[in-house]
């Protein structure tokens, strides 16, 4: 169950109230945050104190995968024979953004968040996130390397942060939060990176699910399922840490960040979708960006702003558990054996009934 799940047993406000009640007994000076407070015991993991955060780490650990598990051999024919030139242009732009974005996210984690956040449970999650973002980066680089045969075009896409203005705009917006040129507090930057993973990534994920709906590019779409699940967990984790903040940024500040991200993302799709494709165009993508922005605002504990509906019926399916036969191919919602199980269920016994 994720923070973004509308059927969550606890509302965001209930969760925050529960967290703050537990933090109330801790010794915090005015302006201090429990997440950022120096802690001499941060080098020792047990006993676990922040169970919700620890559970997120275990979910991430259970979801580990590698690029070698994705078979791209069947994608080549679809790319060359079934996608038209406009569709290849669009998907190339999506992959070009993704190929650089994970490295930027990791730079923030390594340079800032891993150093600033002092609680061990969160450091565990961030450490695993850094590792899986490297897998994502490798996967997207492999996709471009597999599909794009022209070396000049390939180099153009690998350097999209410099060669494609709309991707450069997205990267510059993210990088300003890493350098923290405006000296913004942790809570503000936490929201900005939740926007990166909850808004900048979501529209591009949707474009690849659009291919899955059409039965195309099985390797690309499987990797997209893996990565969508991972990034959804990362965005949810940012929202969870936000609920642990004693001093949250104001709703006006949060909306300013979200609205900036929405405008940049909408501009990106207007450039990447210069023609209207069947079932996919810039108007629908701009509408979807507003929909996921509202979803993020609610997950952070605020009200919707855009009140936009989801224009893509196929995106409703990604919240459902996969029905793939395990023996046909690896399902994208798998878990590493025993990682999320209780100790009792891992005991070997010979007293089973046959």
Sine and cosine of phi, psi and omega as CSV:
sin_phi,cos_phi,sin_psi,cos_psi,sin_omega,cos_omega
0.00,0.00,0.75,-0.66,-0.08,-1.00
-0.92,-0.38,0.25,-0.97,0.04,-1.00
-0.88,0.48,-0.54,0.84,-0.03,-1.00
-0.97,0.23,-0.17,0.99,-0.04,-1.00
-0.96,0.28,0.89,-0.46,-0.04,-1.00
-0.91,0.42,-0.31,0.95,-0.03,-1.00
-0.99,-0.12,0.29,0.96,-0.01,-1.00
-0.84,0.54,0.64,-0.77,-0.04,-1.00
-0.91,0.42,-0.56,0.83,0.04,-1.00
-0.95,-0.31,0.71,-0.70,0.13,-0.99
-0.96,0.29,0.27,-0.96,0.02,-1.00
-0.86,0.51,-0.66,0.75,0.00,-1.00
-0.92,0.40,-0.62,0.78,0.05,-1.00
-0.89,0.46,-0.68,0.73,0.00,-1.00
-0.88,0.47,-0.72,0.69,-0.01,-1.00
-0.89,0.45,-0.67,0.75,0.01,-1.00
-0.88,0.47,-0.67,0.75,0.02,-1.00
-0.89,0.45,-0.69,0.73,-0.01,-1.00
-0.90,0.43,-0.73,0.68,-0.06,-1.00
-0.92,0.40,-0.53,0.85,0.07,-1.00
-0.89,0.45,-0.64,0.77,0.01,-1.00
-0.95,0.31,-0.51,0.86,0.00,-1.00
-0.98,0.18,-0.28,0.96,-0.11,-0.99
-0.87,0.50,-0.52,0.86,-0.04,-1.00
-0.99,0.13,-0.07,1.00,-0.02,-1.00
-1.00,0.08,0.46,-0.89,-0.04,-1.00
-1.00,0.07,0.98,-0.19,0.02,-1.00
-0.86,-0.52,0.74,-0.67,0.09,-1.00
-0.98,0.20,0.35,-0.94,0.03,-1.00
-0.81,0.59,0.77,-0.63,0.01,-1.00
1.00,0.02,-0.19,0.98,-0.01,-1.00
-0.98,0.20,0.45,-0.89,0.08,-1.00
-0.86,-0.51,0.71,-0.70,-0.01,-1.00
-0.88,0.48,-0.54,0.84,0.01,-1.00
-0.91,0.42,-0.49,0.87,-0.14,-0.99
-0.95,-0.31,-0.04,1.00,-0.08,-1.00
-0.95,0.31,0.74,-0.67,0.05,-1.00
-0.83,0.56,0.72,-0.70,-0.11,-0.99
-0.65,-0.76,0.92,-0.40,-0.06,-1.00
-0.92,0.39,-0.28,0.96,-0.01,-1.00
-0.99,-0.15,0.20,0.98,-0.07,-1.00
-0.93,0.37,-0.24,0.97,-0.01,-1.00
-1.00,0.09,-0.20,0.98,0.02,-1.00
-0.94,-0.35,0.82,-0.57,-0.14,-0.99
-0.97,0.26,-0.69,0.72,-0.05,-1.00
-1.00,-0.08,0.48,-0.88,-0.04,1.00
-0.97,0.26,0.56,-0.83,0.03,-1.00
-0.92,0.38,0.74,-0.67,0.00,-1.00
-0.92,-0.38,-0.50,0.87,-0.04,-1.00
-0.92,-0.38,1.00,0.05,-0.17,-0.99
-0.93,0.38,-0.61,0.79,0.01,-1.00
-0.89,0.45,-0.65,0.76,0.01,-1.00
-0.93,0.37,-0.67,0.74,0.03,-1.00
-0.88,0.48,-0.65,0.76,0.01,-1.00
-0.88,0.47,-0.61,0.79,0.05,-1.00
-0.90,0.44,-0.64,0.76,0.05,-1.00
-0.87,0.49,-0.70,0.72,-0.02,-1.00
-0.91,0.41,-0.58,0.82,0.08,-1.00
-0.89,0.45,-0.68,0.73,0.02,-1.00
-0.89,0.45,-0.68,0.73,-0.01,-1.00
-0.88,0.47,-0.63,0.78,-0.03,-1.00
-0.95,0.33,-0.27,0.96,-0.11,-0.99
-0.97,-0.23,0.26,0.97,-0.06,-1.00
-0.89,0.45,0.64,-0.77,0.06,-1.00
-0.52,-0.86,0.17,-0.99,0.02,-1.00
-0.76,-0.65,0.37,-0.93,-0.01,-1.00
-0.89,0.45,-0.47,0.88,-0.02,-1.00
-0.91,0.41,-0.29,0.96,-0.02,-1.00
-0.98,0.19,-0.17,0.99,-0.07,-1.00
-0.98,-0.18,0.86,-0.51,-0.01,-1.00
-1.00,0.01,0.91,-0.42,-0.01,-1.00
-0.98,-0.17,0.04,1.00,-0.12,-0.99
-0.90,0.44,-0.51,0.86,-0.03,-1.00
-1.00,0.06,-0.13,0.99,-0.05,-1.00
-0.98,0.20,-0.47,0.88,-0.14,-0.99
-0.86,0.51,-0.72,0.69,-0.01,-1.00
-0.89,0.45,-0.67,0.75,0.03,-1.00
-0.88,0.47,-0.69,0.72,-0.03,-1.00
-0.88,0.47,-0.70,0.72,-0.10,-0.99
-1.00,0.08,-0.52,0.85,-0.14,-0.99
-0.94,-0.34,-0.46,0.89,-0.13,-0.99
-0.95,-0.30,-0.39,0.92,0.08,-1.00
-1.00,-0.04,0.66,-0.75,0.07,-1.00
-1.00,0.08,0.05,-1.00,-0.09,-1.00
-0.88,0.48,-0.64,0.77,0.00,-1.00
-0.92,0.40,-0.63,0.78,0.02,-1.00
-0.92,0.38,-0.64,0.77,0.05,-1.00
-0.91,0.42,-0.61,0.79,0.05,-1.00
-0.87,0.49,-0.73,0.69,-0.04,-1.00
-0.89,0.45,-0.78,0.63,-0.03,-1.00
-0.91,0.42,-0.57,0.82,0.06,-1.00
-0.87,0.49,-0.65,0.76,0.03,-1.00
-0.91,0.42,-0.63,0.77,0.03,-1.00
-0.89,0.46,-0.74,0.67,-0.01,-1.00
-0.92,0.40,-0.57,0.82,0.01,-1.00
-0.89,0.45,-0.66,0.75,0.05,-1.00
-0.91,0.42,-0.74,0.68,-0.05,-1.00
-0.89,0.46,-0.57,0.82,-0.06,-1.00
-0.88,0.47,-0.44,0.90,0.01,-1.00
-0.98,-0.22,-0.42,0.91,-0.17,-0.99
-0.91,0.40,-0.63,0.78,-0.05,-1.00
-0.91,0.41,-0.58,0.82,0.06,-1.00
-0.91,0.42,-0.58,0.81,0.03,-1.00
-0.93,0.37,-0.69,0.73,0.05,-1.00
-0.86,0.52,-0.69,0.72,0.00,-1.00
-0.90,0.44,-0.58,0.81,0.01,-1.00
-0.88,0.48,-0.63,0.77,0.04,-1.00
-0.92,0.40,-0.68,0.74,-0.01,-1.00
-0.89,0.46,-0.72,0.69,-0.05,-1.00
-0.94,0.33,-0.69,0.73,-0.12,-0.99
-0.98,0.18,-0.55,0.84,-0.14,-0.99
-0.86,-0.51,-0.95,0.31,-0.22,-0.97
-0.88,0.48,-0.66,0.75,0.00,-1.00
-0.89,0.45,-0.50,0.87,0.01,-1.00
-0.99,0.12,-0.61,0.79,-0.10,-1.00
-0.97,0.23,-0.68,0.73,-0.05,-1.00
-0.98,0.21,0.79,-0.61,-0.15,-0.99
-0.98,-0.22,-0.25,0.97,-0.08,-1.00
-0.99,0.15,0.67,-0.74,-0.16,-0.99
-0.90,0.44,-0.61,0.79,-0.05,-1.00
-0.88,0.47,-0.65,0.76,0.02,-1.00
-0.94,0.34,-0.60,0.80,0.04,-1.00
-0.89,0.46,-0.59,0.81,0.06,-1.00
-0.87,0.48,-0.72,0.69,-0.01,-1.00
-0.89,0.46,-0.74,0.67,-0.03,-1.00
-0.88,0.47,-0.62,0.79,0.03,-1.00
-0.88,0.48,-0.67,0.75,0.01,-1.00
-0.95,0.31,-0.58,0.81,0.03,-1.00
-0.88,0.48,-0.67,0.74,0.03,-1.00
-0.84,0.54,-0.69,0.72,-0.01,-1.00
-0.89,0.45,-0.73,0.68,-0.07,-1.00
-0.96,0.29,-0.47,0.88,0.10,-1.00
-0.90,0.43,-0.55,0.84,0.09,-1.00
-0.90,0.43,-0.62,0.78,0.07,-1.00
-0.89,0.45,-0.69,0.73,0.03,-1.00
-0.86,0.51,-0.73,0.69,-0.02,-1.00
-0.87,0.49,-0.67,0.74,0.05,-1.00
-0.89,0.46,-0.67,0.74,-0.04,-1.00
-0.89,0.46,-0.73,0.68,-0.01,-1.00
-0.91,0.41,-0.59,0.81,0.05,-1.00
-0.91,0.41,-0.63,0.77,0.06,-1.00
-0.90,0.43,-0.63,0.78,0.00,-1.00
-0.89,0.46,-0.74,0.68,0.03,-1.00
-0.89,0.45,-0.69,0.73,-0.03,-1.00
-0.89,0.45,-0.53,0.85,-0.02,-1.00
-0.98,0.18,-0.68,0.73,-0.12,-0.99
-0.99,0.10,-0.59,0.81,-0.13,-0.99
-1.00,-0.09,0.91,-0.41,-0.06,-1.00
-1.00,-0.02,-0.51,0.86,-0.01,-1.00
-0.95,0.32,0.89,-0.45,-0.06,-1.00
-0.88,0.47,-0.52,0.85,0.02,-1.00
-0.93,0.36,-0.70,0.71,0.04,-1.00
-0.91,0.42,-0.62,0.79,0.01,-1.00
-0.89,0.46,-0.72,0.70,0.02,-1.00
-0.90,0.43,-0.61,0.79,0.05,-1.00
-0.86,0.51,-0.69,0.72,-0.02,-1.00
-0.96,0.28,-0.62,0.78,0.03,-1.00
-0.90,0.44,-0.45,0.89,0.00,-1.00
-0.97,-0.26,0.52,0.85,-0.10,-1.00
-0.85,0.53,-0.47,0.88,-0.01,-1.00
-0.89,0.45,-0.32,0.95,0.03,-1.00
-0.91,-0.40,-0.42,0.91,-0.14,-0.99
-0.98,-0.17,-0.34,0.94,-0.04,-1.00
-0.89,-0.46,0.95,-0.32,-0.13,-0.99
-0.81,0.59,-0.67,0.74,-0.05,-1.00
-0.93,0.36,-0.52,0.86,0.08,-1.00
-0.96,0.26,-0.59,0.81,0.08,-1.00
-0.87,0.49,-0.66,0.76,0.03,-1.00
-0.88,0.48,-0.69,0.73,0.03,-1.00
-0.89,0.46,-0.71,0.71,-0.03,-1.00
-0.90,0.44,-0.66,0.75,-0.01,-1.00
-0.90,0.43,-0.60,0.80,0.02,-1.00
-0.90,0.44,-0.67,0.74,0.01,-1.00
-0.93,0.36,-0.69,0.72,-0.06,-1.00
-0.90,0.44,-0.49,0.87,0.00,-1.00
-0.92,0.40,-0.47,0.88,0.03,-1.00
-0.98,0.20,-0.43,0.90,0.05,-1.00
-0.96,0.29,-0.74,0.68,0.01,-1.00
-0.95,0.32,-0.36,0.93,0.02,-1.00
0.79,0.62,0.76,0.65,-0.03,-1.00
-0.88,0.47,-0.44,0.90,0.00,-1.00
-1.00,-0.10,0.12,0.99,0.05,-1.00
0.83,0.56,0.74,0.67,-0.03,-1.00
-0.98,0.18,0.55,-0.84,0.03,-1.00
-0.92,0.39,0.26,-0.97,-0.06,-1.00
-0.82,0.58,-0.69,0.72,-0.06,-1.00
-0.86,0.50,-0.62,0.79,0.01,-1.00
-0.92,0.39,-0.69,0.72,0.00,-1.00
-0.94,0.34,-0.51,0.86,0.07,-1.00
-0.89,0.46,-0.67,0.74,0.04,-1.00
-0.90,0.44,-0.67,0.74,-0.02,-1.00
-0.86,0.51,-0.67,0.74,-0.02,-1.00
-0.98,0.19,-0.40,0.92,0.18,-0.98
-0.91,0.40,-0.58,0.82,0.05,-1.00
-0.93,0.38,-0.61,0.79,0.04,-1.00
-0.86,0.50,-0.77,0.64,-0.07,-1.00
-0.99,0.13,-0.39,0.92,-0.02,-1.00
-0.99,-0.11,-0.32,0.95,-0.03,-1.00
-0.86,-0.51,-0.82,0.58,-0.03,-1.00
-0.86,0.50,-0.58,0.81,-0.05,-1.00
-1.00,0.08,-0.55,0.84,-0.20,-0.98
-0.89,0.46,-0.68,0.73,-0.01,-1.00
-0.89,0.45,-0.65,0.76,0.01,-1.00
-0.93,0.37,-0.59,0.80,0.11,-0.99
-0.86,0.51,-0.68,0.73,-0.03,-1.00
-0.87,0.48,-0.61,0.79,-0.03,-1.00
-0.90,0.44,-0.55,0.83,0.01,-1.00
-0.98,0.19,-0.56,0.83,0.11,-0.99
-0.90,0.44,-0.47,0.88,0.08,-1.00
-0.88,0.48,-0.61,0.79,0.07,-1.00
-0.93,0.37,-0.62,0.79,0.01,-1.00
-0.89,0.46,-0.63,0.77,0.03,-1.00
-0.85,0.53,-0.52,0.86,-0.02,-1.00
-1.00,0.00,0.01,1.00,0.03,-1.00
0.97,0.26,0.47,0.88,-0.07,-1.00
-0.93,-0.37,0.39,-0.92,0.16,-0.99
0.80,0.61,0.90,0.43,-0.09,-1.00
-0.88,0.48,-0.58,0.82,0.02,-1.00
-0.93,0.37,-0.73,0.68,0.04,-1.00
-0.86,0.51,-0.70,0.71,-0.07,-1.00
-0.95,0.32,-0.54,0.84,0.06,-1.00
-0.92,0.38,-0.71,0.70,0.04,-1.00
-0.88,0.47,-0.56,0.83,0.03,-1.00
-0.91,0.41,-0.60,0.80,0.05,-1.00
-0.91,0.43,-0.70,0.71,0.05,-1.00
-0.85,0.53,-0.76,0.65,-0.12,-0.99
-0.95,0.31,-0.60,0.80,0.06,-1.00
-0.86,0.50,-0.69,0.73,0.04,-1.00
-0.88,0.47,-0.70,0.71,0.00,-1.00
-0.88,0.47,-0.76,0.65,-0.07,-1.00
-0.94,0.34,-0.51,0.86,0.11,-0.99
-0.89,0.46,-0.65,0.76,0.05,-1.00
-0.91,0.42,-0.64,0.77,0.01,-1.00
-0.91,0.42,-0.68,0.73,0.03,-1.00
-0.91,0.42,-0.67,0.74,0.04,-1.00
-0.88,0.48,-0.62,0.79,0.01,-1.00
-0.90,0.43,-0.65,0.76,0.07,-1.00
-0.87,0.50,-0.65,0.76,0.04,-1.00
-0.91,0.41,-0.61,0.79,0.03,-1.00
-0.90,0.43,-0.71,0.70,0.04,-1.00
-0.89,0.46,-0.57,0.82,0.03,-1.00
-0.86,0.50,-0.61,0.80,0.02,-1.00
-0.94,0.35,-0.34,0.94,0.04,-1.00
-1.00,0.09,-0.08,1.00,0.01,-1.00
-0.98,0.22,0.78,-0.63,0.08,-1.00
-0.96,0.28,-0.62,0.79,-0.04,-1.00
-0.91,-0.42,1.00,0.00,-0.02,-1.00
-0.99,0.11,0.51,-0.86,0.13,-0.99
-0.90,0.45,0.40,-0.92,-0.06,-1.00
-0.93,0.36,0.32,-0.95,0.05,-1.00
-0.87,0.50,-0.61,0.79,0.01,-1.00
-0.89,0.45,-0.67,0.75,0.02,-1.00
-0.91,0.41,-0.70,0.72,0.01,-1.00
-0.88,0.48,-0.71,0.71,-0.02,-1.00
-0.92,0.39,-0.57,0.82,0.04,-1.00
-0.87,0.50,-0.67,0.74,0.03,-1.00
-0.91,0.41,-0.74,0.68,-0.04,-1.00
-0.89,0.45,-0.69,0.73,-0.04,-1.00
-0.92,0.39,-0.58,0.82,0.09,-1.00
-0.88,0.48,-0.72,0.69,0.00,-1.00
-0.89,0.46,-0.65,0.76,0.01,-1.00
-0.88,0.47,-0.73,0.69,-0.02,-1.00
-0.89,0.45,-0.67,0.74,0.01,-1.00
-0.91,0.42,-0.67,0.75,-0.02,-1.00
-0.93,0.36,-0.63,0.77,0.04,-1.00
-0.90,0.43,-0.63,0.78,0.06,-1.00
-0.89,0.46,-0.62,0.78,0.02,-1.00
-0.88,0.48,-0.69,0.72,-0.04,-1.00
-0.96,0.28,-0.50,0.86,0.07,-1.00
-0.91,0.42,-0.52,0.85,0.05,-1.00
-0.99,0.16,-0.63,0.78,-0.08,-1.00
-0.98,0.20,-0.33,0.94,0.01,-1.00
-0.87,-0.49,0.93,0.36,-0.05,-1.00
-0.94,0.33,-0.33,0.95,0.05,-1.00
-0.83,-0.56,0.38,-0.92,-0.02,-1.00
-1.00,0.05,0.88,-0.47,0.04,-1.00
-1.00,-0.05,0.27,-0.96,0.00,-1.00
-0.93,0.36,0.91,-0.41,0.01,-1.00
0.99,0.16,0.07,1.00,-0.04,-1.00
-0.47,-0.88,0.85,-0.52,0.08,-1.00
-0.46,-0.89,0.12,-0.99,-0.10,-0.99
-0.92,0.40,-0.52,0.85,0.03,-1.00
-0.90,0.43,-0.71,0.70,0.01,-1.00
-0.91,0.42,-0.65,0.76,0.00,-1.00
-0.92,0.40,-0.63,0.77,0.04,-1.00
-0.90,0.44,-0.60,0.80,0.06,-1.00
-0.92,0.40,-0.66,0.75,0.00,-1.00
-0.91,0.42,-0.61,0.79,0.04,-1.00
-0.87,0.50,-0.66,0.75,0.04,-1.00
-0.92,0.40,-0.61,0.80,0.02,-1.00
-0.88,0.47,-0.74,0.68,-0.03,-1.00
-0.95,0.31,-0.46,0.89,0.07,-1.00
-0.91,0.42,-0.67,0.74,0.07,-1.00
-0.89,0.46,-0.65,0.76,0.01,-1.00
-0.88,0.47,-0.64,0.77,0.02,-1.00
-0.93,0.37,-0.67,0.74,0.03,-1.00
-0.85,0.53,-0.69,0.73,0.01,-1.00
-0.91,0.42,-0.66,0.75,0.01,-1.00
-0.90,0.45,-0.48,0.88,0.04,-1.00
-0.99,0.14,-0.15,0.99,0.04,-1.00
0.98,-0.20,0.27,0.96,-0.03,-1.00
-0.91,-0.42,0.05,-1.00,-0.02,-1.00
-1.00,0.07,0.41,-0.91,0.12,-0.99
-0.89,0.45,0.48,-0.87,0.05,-1.00
-0.90,-0.43,-0.66,0.75,-0.13,-0.99
-1.00,0.04,-0.52,0.86,-0.02,-1.00
0.80,0.60,0.73,0.69,-0.03,-1.00
-0.97,-0.24,0.66,-0.75,0.00,-1.00
-1.00,0.09,0.30,-0.95,0.03,-1.00
-0.97,0.23,0.90,-0.44,-0.05,-1.00
-0.99,0.16,-0.16,0.99,-0.08,-1.00
-0.93,-0.36,0.96,-0.28,0.00,-1.00
-0.89,0.45,-0.53,0.85,-0.04,-1.00
-0.92,0.38,-0.35,0.94,0.01,-1.00
-0.97,0.24,-0.30,0.95,0.07,-1.00
-0.92,0.40,-0.42,0.91,-0.07,-1.00
-0.96,0.28,-0.38,0.92,-0.12,-0.99
-0.95,0.30,-0.27,0.96,0.04,-1.00
-1.00,0.10,-0.12,0.99,0.00,-1.00
-1.00,-0.01,0.45,-0.89,0.03,-1.00
-0.94,0.34,0.63,-0.78,-0.01,-1.00
-0.90,0.45,0.60,-0.80,0.01,-1.00
-0.95,-0.30,0.23,0.97,-0.07,-1.00
-0.90,0.43,0.68,-0.73,0.10,-1.00
-0.92,0.39,0.83,-0.56,-0.08,-1.00
-0.85,0.52,-0.52,0.85,-0.07,-1.00
-0.99,0.11,-0.14,0.99,0.05,-1.00
-1.00,0.03,-0.71,0.71,0.08,-1.00
-0.30,-0.96,0.29,-0.96,-0.03,-1.00
-0.91,0.41,0.82,-0.57,0.02,-1.00
-0.98,0.17,0.49,-0.87,-0.11,-0.99
-0.99,0.11,-0.12,0.99,0.03,-1.00
-0.96,-0.29,0.46,0.89,-0.01,-1.00
-0.94,0.35,0.29,-0.96,0.12,-0.99
-0.78,-0.63,0.56,-0.83,0.13,-0.99
-0.87,0.49,0.69,-0.72,-0.07,-1.00
-0.81,0.59,0.76,-0.65,0.13,-0.99
0.96,0.27,-0.14,0.99,-0.10,-0.99
-0.90,0.44,-0.68,0.73,-0.05,-1.00
-0.99,-0.14,0.07,1.00,-0.04,-1.00
-0.99,0.11,0.32,-0.95,0.06,-1.00
-0.99,0.15,0.37,-0.93,-0.03,-1.00
-0.83,0.55,-0.65,0.76,-0.08,-1.00
-0.87,0.49,-0.56,0.83,-0.06,-1.00
-0.98,0.20,-0.13,0.99,-0.02,-1.00
-0.98,-0.18,0.08,1.00,-0.02,-1.00
-0.98,0.20,0.74,-0.67,0.04,-1.00
-0.99,0.15,0.74,-0.67,-0.04,-1.00
-0.62,-0.78,0.49,-0.87,0.04,-1.00
-0.94,-0.33,0.20,0.98,-0.09,-1.00
-0.98,-0.20,0.37,0.93,0.01,-1.00
-0.95,0.32,0.48,-0.88,0.04,-1.00
-0.99,0.15,0.67,-0.74,0.04,-1.00
-0.85,-0.53,0.00,0.00,0.00,0.00
